[in-house]
C-alpha cells in the first residue's frame, strides 16, 4: 500500500484486540494507526473477533470505502473472511454504492478492494441492484466490476451476464458474456414494451433510459443481437436478428442495423435498417425492404415500407415488385397495401401485371385482389391488356 492512502480499522470495544488484528493483517498490505499498546511478537495462527469497521481514506482524508462486518477471521497472507458484511463504496468522498453480503472475504490490492461471496451492490442514486459472487471497486477510476453469477434488477429491466462494469456513478453500465436483458413495461401498454435481448455485449445508460448492443458487421457475417417481443400469447410475436441494436426505452423505439431479419408471425422482413416502435406496434424502413411469406411462397421487394402490427397492414412504396404468384406472374406498382389478415392487396400507381402462362400483360392505375386466391382486378382510368403469342 502506498503512503498516499490511510487505513482505519475501528473495533467496537477493546483497542488491545484491535491492535492484535491490525498487526496481523499487515501481511495483506493493510496498515492501521498505532494503538496505545504495540505488540513486538508476530501473531501465530491468525486472529478472529466479532464486530469491526474496516475503512480506507485518501491522502485528504476522504473515505474510499467502509465496511462493517462480524465474525472476522484472518490468516497471514490471506484475505479477511467475514460474515454479515455491510458498507459503502465512495467516490469523491460521497457514498455511491451500498454493499451487503451474508458472508465473504475482503482483500485490498493496491488502490482497489476485492470482495467474494454472495454479494449485493445497490446503486444509491439509480435504484439498480447488482448481485454476484465477485466484486471489485477501484475508487481512483470510479469503476465497479461484478462477475460470477451476475444478475441485475431495476424497475426498468432485469439483466443477466457474465461480467458487469459500472462507471460514472452507475449511470453507464457495460455487460459482457451471454447477456440476456428483459425490459419491464408499465401501464396499459406494458405488453408492447416488454422485450428480451440476447447479445455478447451491451451498454445500458440508466440515466438516459437507453441501451446499445452488438456492433455493425461486415456484409456476409451473421447477426449477433436477438430481440424478442414478449407480448400476449394471442398477439403475433416479433423476433429480430441484427448486427447492432439501439433502444430508447422511454420512447419505446428500437433501431436495428447491419443487417436485420425480423419475423412477424409468418412474415419475414429483411433490410439494412429497421425502426421498431414497440409502443405504436409499427416497424418501418427507408432502405430496400424484402418481405417474404413462406406459406404462399410470395416475395415482395420495395424501396421502403412499414408494418402496422395492430392493423395487420403492410404498406410498401417505391418500385414495388411481387413475385411467386401463380402461373409465374409478376406484379409491379408504385405502392402496395397488404392486409395480412384478410389477404386483400391494393396496388396503386403504374400497376403492371405480367403472366407467363397463358402469356398476357395488364396495365392500369389501380388493382385490387386477394393474395391467397391470387386473383386481381385492375380498374380506373385507361386499362391496357396485351395478349402475347
C-alpha positions as CSV (number, residue, x, y, z in Angstrom):
1,X,0.0,0.0,0.0
2,X,1.4,3.4,-0.9
3,X,1.9,6.1,1.7
4,X,-0.8,8.2,0.0
5,X,-3.6,6.2,1.5
6,X,-4.6,5.8,5.1
7,X,-6.5,2.8,6.5
8,X,-8.7,3.0,9.6
9,X,-9.8,-0.2,11.4
10,X,-12.2,0.6,14.2
11,X,-13.2,-2.0,16.8
12,X,-16.4,-1.7,18.9
13,X,-14.7,-2.3,22.2
14,X,-11.1,-3.0,23.3
15,X,-8.2,-1.2,21.5
16,X,-5.9,-4.0,22.6
17,X,-7.7,-6.7,20.5
18,X,-7.9,-4.2,17.5
19,X,-4.1,-3.8,17.7
20,X,-3.6,-7.5,17.5
21,X,-5.9,-7.7,14.4
22,X,-4.2,-4.8,12.6
23,X,-0.7,-6.1,13.2
24,X,-1.6,-9.5,11.8
25,X,-3.3,-8.0,8.7
26,X,-0.1,-6.2,7.6
27,X,0.5,-9.3,5.6
28,X,-2.5,-8.4,3.4
29,X,-1.0,-4.9,2.7
30,X,-3.4,-3.2,5.1
31,X,-1.9,-0.9,7.7
32,X,-3.5,0.8,10.7
33,X,-2.7,3.7,13.0
34,X,-0.6,2.6,16.0
35,X,-2.7,1.7,19.0
36,X,-1.7,2.6,22.6
37,X,-0.1,-0.9,23.1
38,X,2.2,-2.2,20.3
39,X,2.9,-5.9,20.1
40,X,6.5,-6.9,19.5
41,X,5.9,-10.5,18.5
42,X,4.1,-11.8,15.4
43,X,0.8,-13.5,15.9
44,X,0.7,-17.2,15.0
45,X,-2.4,-18.9,13.7
46,X,-4.4,-15.8,12.8
47,X,-6.9,-13.7,14.7
48,X,-10.7,-13.5,14.9
49,X,-13.2,-11.4,16.6
50,X,-16.8,-10.3,16.3
51,X,-17.6,-6.7,15.2
52,X,-15.3,-4.4,13.3
53,X,-15.4,-1.5,10.9
54,X,-13.0,-1.5,8.0
55,X,-12.4,1.8,6.3
56,X,-9.9,3.5,4.0
57,X,-9.4,7.1,3.2
58,X,-7.3,9.0,0.7
59,X,-4.5,11.5,1.5
60,X,-7.1,14.2,2.0
61,X,-9.0,12.1,4.5
62,X,-11.9,11.4,2.2
63,X,-13.4,7.9,2.5
64,X,-12.8,5.5,-0.3
65,X,-14.7,2.5,1.2
66,X,-16.1,1.4,4.6
67,X,-17.4,-1.9,5.8
68,X,-18.9,-3.2,8.9
69,X,-18.5,-6.9,9.5
70,X,-19.0,-9.7,12.0
71,X,-17.0,-12.8,12.7
72,X,-13.9,-11.6,11.0
73,X,-11.1,-14.1,10.7
74,X,-7.7,-13.6,9.0
75,X,-4.7,-15.7,8.4
76,X,-1.3,-14.3,7.4
77,X,-1.1,-13.6,3.7
78,X,-4.8,-14.2,3.1
79,X,-7.9,-12.1,2.7
80,X,-10.1,-11.4,5.8
81,X,-13.1,-13.8,5.9
82,X,-16.2,-12.2,7.5
83,X,-19.9,-12.6,7.9
84,X,-22.8,-10.0,7.7
85,X,-20.8,-7.6,5.6
86,X,-22.4,-4.2,5.1
87,X,-20.8,-1.0,3.9
88,X,-20.5,1.7,1.2
89,X,-18.2,2.5,-1.7
90,X,-17.3,6.1,-2.1
91,X,-16.5,8.4,-5.0
92,X,-15.2,12.0,-4.3
93,X,-16.0,11.4,-0.7
94,X,-19.6,10.6,-1.2
95,X,-21.2,7.1,-1.0
96,X,-22.3,5.8,-4.4
97,X,-22.9,2.1,-3.8
98,X,-24.2,0.1,-0.8
99,X,-22.6,-3.3,-0.3
100,X,-24.2,-6.3,1.6
101,X,-23.2,-9.9,1.9
102,X,-24.2,-12.7,4.2
103,X,-20.6,-13.9,4.2
104,X,-17.5,-13.5,2.1
105,X,-13.9,-12.3,2.1
106,X,-12.3,-8.9,1.8
107,X,-8.9,-8.2,0.2
108,X,-7.2,-4.9,-0.6
109,X,-4.8,-4.8,-3.5
110,X,-3.0,-1.5,-4.3
111,X,-5.8,1.0,-4.6
112,X,-8.8,-1.3,-5.0
113,X,-10.8,-3.6,-2.8
114,X,-12.0,-7.1,-3.8
115,X,-14.9,-8.9,-2.2
116,X,-16.0,-12.5,-2.7
117,X,-19.2,-14.3,-1.5
118,X,-22.9,-13.8,-2.2
119,X,-22.6,-10.1,-2.8
120,X,-25.4,-7.5,-3.3
121,X,-24.5,-4.0,-4.6
122,X,-27.1,-1.2,-4.7
123,X,-26.7,2.0,-6.7
124,X,-27.9,4.6,-4.3
125,X,-29.0,7.1,-7.0
126,X,-30.4,4.9,-9.8
127,X,-32.1,2.1,-7.9
128,X,-30.0,-0.6,-9.7
129,X,-29.2,-3.7,-7.7
130,X,-26.3,-6.0,-8.8
131,X,-25.8,-9.5,-7.4
132,X,-22.8,-11.7,-8.0
133,X,-20.1,-13.7,-6.3
134,X,-17.2,-11.4,-7.0
135,X,-17.0,-7.6,-6.8
136,X,-14.1,-5.2,-7.3
137,X,-14.0,-1.5,-6.6
138,X,-11.4,1.0,-7.8
139,X,-12.0,4.4,-6.2
140,X,-9.4,6.1,-8.4
141,X,-11.2,5.3,-11.6
142,X,-14.7,5.1,-10.1
143,X,-15.2,1.7,-11.7
144,X,-17.2,-1.2,-10.1
145,X,-16.8,-4.7,-11.6
146,X,-19.2,-7.5,-10.6
147,X,-18.9,-11.0,-12.1
148,X,-19.7,-14.7,-11.5
149,X,-23.5,-15.5,-11.3
150,X,-24.3,-11.9,-12.2
151,X,-27.9,-10.6,-12.1
152,X,-29.2,-7.1,-12.3
153,X,-32.6,-5.8,-11.3
154,X,-34.2,-2.3,-11.8
155,X,-37.7,-1.0,-12.2
156,X,-37.0,-0.7,-15.9
157,X,-35.4,-4.1,-16.6
158,X,-33.8,-7.3,-15.5
159,X,-30.4,-8.5,-16.7
160,X,-28.1,-11.5,-16.6
161,X,-24.5,-11.6,-17.9
162,X,-21.0,-13.0,-17.1
163,X,-19.5,-9.6,-16.1
164,X,-20.6,-6.1,-15.4
165,X,-18.7,-2.8,-15.3
166,X,-20.4,0.3,-13.8
167,X,-18.9,3.7,-14.2
168,X,-19.8,7.4,-13.8
169,X,-21.6,6.7,-10.5
170,X,-23.6,3.9,-12.1
171,X,-25.0,6.0,-15.0
172,X,-23.4,3.8,-17.7
173,X,-23.2,0.0,-17.3
174,X,-21.3,-2.3,-19.6
175,X,-22.2,-6.0,-19.5
176,X,-20.3,-8.8,-21.3
177,X,-20.7,-12.5,-22.0
178,X,-24.1,-14.3,-22.6
179,X,-26.1,-11.1,-22.0
180,X,-29.8,-11.5,-21.5
181,X,-31.9,-8.4,-20.9
182,X,-35.6,-8.2,-20.3
183,X,-37.3,-4.9,-20.2
184,X,-40.3,-4.3,-17.9
185,X,-43.3,-2.5,-19.3
186,X,-45.6,-0.2,-17.3
187,X,-49.2,0.9,-17.7
188,X,-51.7,-0.2,-20.2
189,X,-49.1,-0.9,-22.9
190,X,-46.7,-2.9,-20.7
191,X,-47.0,-6.0,-23.0
192,X,-45.9,-4.0,-26.0
193,X,-42.9,-2.6,-24.1
194,X,-41.6,-6.0,-22.8
195,X,-38.6,-7.1,-24.8
196,X,-35.9,-9.8,-24.4
197,X,-32.5,-9.0,-25.7
198,X,-29.7,-11.5,-26.2
199,X,-26.1,-10.4,-27.1
200,X,-22.5,-10.9,-26.3
201,X,-22.1,-7.3,-25.1
202,X,-24.4,-4.4,-24.3
203,X,-24.2,-0.9,-22.8
204,X,-27.0,0.4,-20.7
205,X,-27.3,4.1,-20.0
206,X,-29.5,4.1,-16.9
207,X,-30.0,7.9,-16.8
208,X,-31.0,8.2,-20.5
209,X,-33.1,5.0,-20.3
210,X,-31.4,3.6,-23.4
211,X,-29.2,0.6,-24.4
212,X,-26.9,-0.4,-27.2
213,X,-25.9,-3.9,-28.1
214,X,-23.7,-5.5,-30.8
215,X,-21.6,-3.8,-33.4
216,X,-22.1,-3.1,-37.0
217,X,-21.0,-6.1,-39.1
218,X,-19.4,-6.5,-42.5
219,X,-21.6,-8.0,-45.2
220,X,-21.9,-11.8,-45.0
221,X,-21.3,-12.0,-41.3
222,X,-24.0,-13.4,-39.0
223,X,-26.0,-11.0,-36.7
224,X,-25.0,-11.0,-33.0
225,X,-28.1,-9.4,-31.4
226,X,-31.5,-11.1,-30.9
227,X,-34.6,-9.1,-29.7
228,X,-37.9,-10.8,-29.0
229,X,-41.2,-9.1,-28.2
230,X,-42.7,-10.7,-25.0
231,X,-46.2,-10.0,-26.0
232,X,-49.5,-11.6,-25.0
233,X,-49.9,-15.2,-26.3
234,X,-52.7,-14.1,-28.6
235,X,-50.6,-11.5,-30.4
236,X,-48.3,-12.1,-33.3
237,X,-44.8,-12.0,-31.7
238,X,-41.9,-10.2,-33.4
239,X,-38.4,-11.5,-33.2
240,X,-35.4,-9.7,-34.7
241,X,-31.8,-10.6,-35.5
242,X,-29.4,-7.8,-36.2
243,X,-25.7,-6.8,-36.1
244,X,-26.5,-3.8,-33.9
245,X,-29.4,-2.6,-31.8
246,X,-30.1,0.8,-30.2
247,X,-33.1,1.2,-28.0
248,X,-34.8,4.2,-26.4
249,X,-36.8,2.6,-23.6
250,X,-38.6,5.8,-22.6
251,X,-40.0,6.3,-26.2
252,X,-40.3,2.6,-27.0
253,X,-38.1,2.8,-30.1
254,X,-35.6,0.2,-31.2
255,X,-33.2,0.9,-34.1
256,X,-31.8,-2.2,-35.8
257,X,-28.9,-2.3,-38.3
258,X,-26.4,-4.2,-40.3
259,X,-28.2,-6.3,-41.5
260,X,-31.7,-7.0,-40.0
261,X,-34.0,-10.0,-40.3
262,X,-37.3,-9.7,-38.4
263,X,-40.1,-12.3,-38.3
264,X,-43.6,-11.2,-37.5
265,X,-45.9,-14.2,-37.3
266,X,-45.4,-16.0,-40.7
267,X,-43.9,-12.9,-42.4
268,X,-40.1,-12.3,-42.6
269,X,-38.7,-8.8,-43.2
270,X,-35.1,-8.2,-44.3
271,X,-33.4,-4.9,-44.7
272,X,-30.2,-3.0,-43.8
273,X,-32.1,-1.0,-41.2
274,X,-35.4,-1.3,-39.4
275,X,-37.1,1.1,-37.0
276,X,-39.2,-0.8,-34.5
277,X,-41.7,1.4,-32.5
278,X,-42.8,-1.1,-29.8
279,X,-45.4,1.2,-28.2
280,X,-47.1,2.0,-31.5
281,X,-46.6,-1.5,-32.9
282,X,-45.0,-0.1,-36.0
283,X,-42.0,-1.5,-38.0
284,X,-40.6,0.7,-40.8
285,X,-37.6,1.3,-43.0
286,X,-36.5,3.8,-45.7
287,X,-34.0,1.2,-47.0
288,X,-34.6,-1.5,-49.6
289,X,-37.0,-4.0,-48.0
290,X,-37.7,-7.6,-48.8
291,X,-40.8,-9.2,-47.4
292,X,-41.4,-13.0,-47.6
293,X,-44.4,-15.1,-46.9
294,X,-43.2,-18.8,-46.9
295,X,-46.7,-20.1,-46.6
296,X,-47.6,-18.8,-50.0
297,X,-44.1,-18.6,-51.4
298,X,-44.6,-14.9,-52.2
299,X,-41.7,-12.4,-52.1
300,X,-42.2,-8.6,-52.2
301,X,-39.4,-6.1,-52.8
302,X,-39.8,-2.3,-52.3
303,X,-37.6,0.8,-51.7
304,X,-39.3,1.5,-48.4
305,X,-42.1,0.2,-46.3
306,X,-43.8,-0.2,-42.9
307,X,-45.9,-2.7,-41.0
308,X,-48.7,-1.7,-38.6
309,X,-49.0,-4.7,-36.2
310,X,-52.4,-3.8,-34.7
311,X,-54.0,-3.2,-38.1
312,X,-52.2,-6.2,-39.8
313,X,-51.3,-3.7,-42.6
314,X,-48.2,-3.7,-44.8
315,X,-47.5,-0.5,-46.7
316,X,-44.8,-0.7,-49.4
317,X,-43.6,2.2,-51.5
318,X,-41.2,2.7,-54.4
319,X,-40.7,0.2,-57.2
320,X,-42.8,-2.5,-55.5
321,X,-42.4,-5.9,-57.1
322,X,-44.4,-9.0,-56.1
323,X,-43.1,-12.4,-57.3
324,X,-44.1,-16.0,-56.6
325,X,-47.6,-15.6,-57.9
326,X,-49.4,-18.5,-59.7
327,X,-48.7,-19.0,-63.4
328,X,-45.3,-17.4,-62.7
329,X,-46.9,-14.0,-62.7
330,X,-45.2,-10.8,-61.5
331,X,-46.9,-7.6,-60.2
332,X,-45.2,-4.2,-60.1
333,X,-46.5,-0.8,-58.8
334,X,-45.6,2.4,-57.1
335,X,-47.3,1.4,-53.8
336,X,-48.8,-1.8,-52.4
337,X,-51.2,-2.1,-49.4
338,X,-51.5,-5.6,-48.0
339,X,-53.8,-6.7,-45.2
340,X,-52.1,-9.9,-43.9
341,X,-55.2,-11.0,-42.1
342,X,-57.8,-10.7,-44.9
343,X,-55.2,-11.2,-47.6
344,X,-56.5,-8.2,-49.5
345,X,-54.0,-6.3,-51.6
346,X,-54.3,-2.9,-53.3
347,X,-51.7,-1.8,-55.8
348,X,-51.5,1.9,-56.7
349,X,-49.7,3.8,-59.5
350,X,-48.2,2.3,-62.6
351,X,-49.7,-1.1,-62.0
352,X,-48.2,-3.7,-64.3
353,X,-49.2,-7.4,-64.1
354,X,-47.3,-9.9,-66.3
355,X,-48.2,-13.5,-66.6
356,X,-46.2,-16.2,-68.4
357,X,-48.8,-19.0,-68.9
358,X,-51.0,-18.0,-70.6
359,X,-48.9,-15.0,-71.6
360,X,-50.5,-11.7,-71.2
361,X,-50.0,-8.2,-69.6
362,X,-52.4,-5.9,-67.7
363,X,-51.6,-2.2,-67.0
364,X,-53.6,0.4,-65.2
365,X,-53.6,2.9,-62.4
366,X,-55.1,0.6,-59.7
367,X,-55.5,-3.0,-58.9
368,X,-57.3,-4.8,-56.1
369,X,-57.2,-8.5,-55.3
370,X,-56.8,-11.4,-52.9
371,X,-53.3,-12.7,-52.4
372,X,-54.4,-16.1,-51.0
373,X,-56.6,-16.8,-54.0
374,X,-54.2,-14.8,-56.3
375,X,-57.0,-13.0,-58.1
376,X,-56.5,-9.4,-59.3
377,X,-58.8,-6.8,-60.9
378,X,-57.3,-3.8,-62.5
379,X,-59.5,-0.7,-62.7
380,X,-59.5,3.1,-63.0
381,X,-58.6,5.2,-66.0
382,X,-57.2,3.5,-69.1
383,X,-56.7,-0.2,-68.6
384,X,-54.5,-1.9,-71.2
385,X,-54.5,-5.6,-71.8
386,X,-51.9,-7.3,-74.0
387,X,-52.1,-10.9,-75.0
388,X,-48.8,-12.3,-76.1
389,X,-48.4,-15.0,-78.7
